[in-house]
Amino acid sequence: MKRHKSKNKIFDELLRHATARQLEKLSDGAPAEKNVAAKYTFSREFEEKMQRLFAQQRRYEQNARLRKTALKIAAVILVCFTLSTITVMSVDAWRVCMCLTS
């Protein structure tokens, strides 16, 4: 059992080292971010579409938060209504009064 764990530790270390070396090799060949930004410029139409897409996503997230808040408020109102109905129906004097008025 101990031997198996030690083999796993050795394998993990070798894998970690190989991954780090491979990442280093890949990053050496990649161009710098400044060069990429200078080389590619997006059209005005594309930028406008992206801004509309970002705005649409923000609206969706705001609506989701609003929907979640509304559901919480509805749940609280339902619990309050249920508790008040149970309270009224459990007291004899109020129950008789409610039954006579309807």
N, C-alpha and C positions, 0 to 999 in steps of 0.2 A: 504494500500500500504506500509506504513512504517512498519507495523507489519510483512508483508511478507518479506520485506528486512531484518528485524532483525532476523527472523527465518532462512533465508538463511545464514546470517553471523554466527549465532550460529552453524548451521549445518556444515558450512565450517570449523570452528574452531575445532569442534568435529572430523570431518574427518581428518583434518591435524594432530591432536593429535594422533588419532588411527593409522594413517599411519606411523607416526614417531615411535610409540611404536612397531608396527609390523616389521618395518625395523630394529629396534634395536634388536628384538628377532631373526630375521633371520641372522643378521650379527654376533651375538654371536655364532651361531652354525656353521658358515662357517670357514674352515681352513684358516690360514694365507697364504698370497701369497708366502712367502719364502718357506713354507712347500710344497706347491703344486709344485713349480718350482723344488725343490730338489727331489720330489717323481717321477715326470714324466720327462723322457728324451726322446727326439725324435731321430729317426734313422738318419744316415747321408743322406740316400736317400730322406727321408722326408724333411730334411733341404734344400737339393739341389732343390727339387721340389718347395718348398716355395720360394726360391730365384729366380728361373725361373719365377714363377708366379708373384712375385713382379716386376721383370724386365719387364715382359710382360705388366703389368699394367702401369708402368712408360712410356713405349713406346707408349701405347695407349693414355695416357694423353698428351704426347708430340705431337703425331700426331694430336690429337684433337685441341691443341693450334695452331699448324702449319696450319691446315685446316681453322680455324677461322681467322687467320691472312691473309691467302691467299684470303679468301672471301672478307675481308675488302679492301685489295689492289685492287682486281678485281673491286669492287664497285667504288672505287675512280677513277680508270682508266676509267671505263664506264662513270662516271659522267663528267670527264674531256673531254673525246671524244665527248660526247653528247653536252656539252657546246661549245666546239670549232666548232662542225658542225653547231650548231644553229647560232653561231657568223658569221661564213663564209657565210652561206646561207642568213643571214639577211642584209649583206652589198652588195649593187648592184655591185660594182666594182669587188669584190672577186667572187661573184656568176657568173658573166659573164666570168671571167677568168677561173674559174673551169669548167664551161660548155663548153668553147671553147677547153680546153685541152683534154677533154675526148671524 
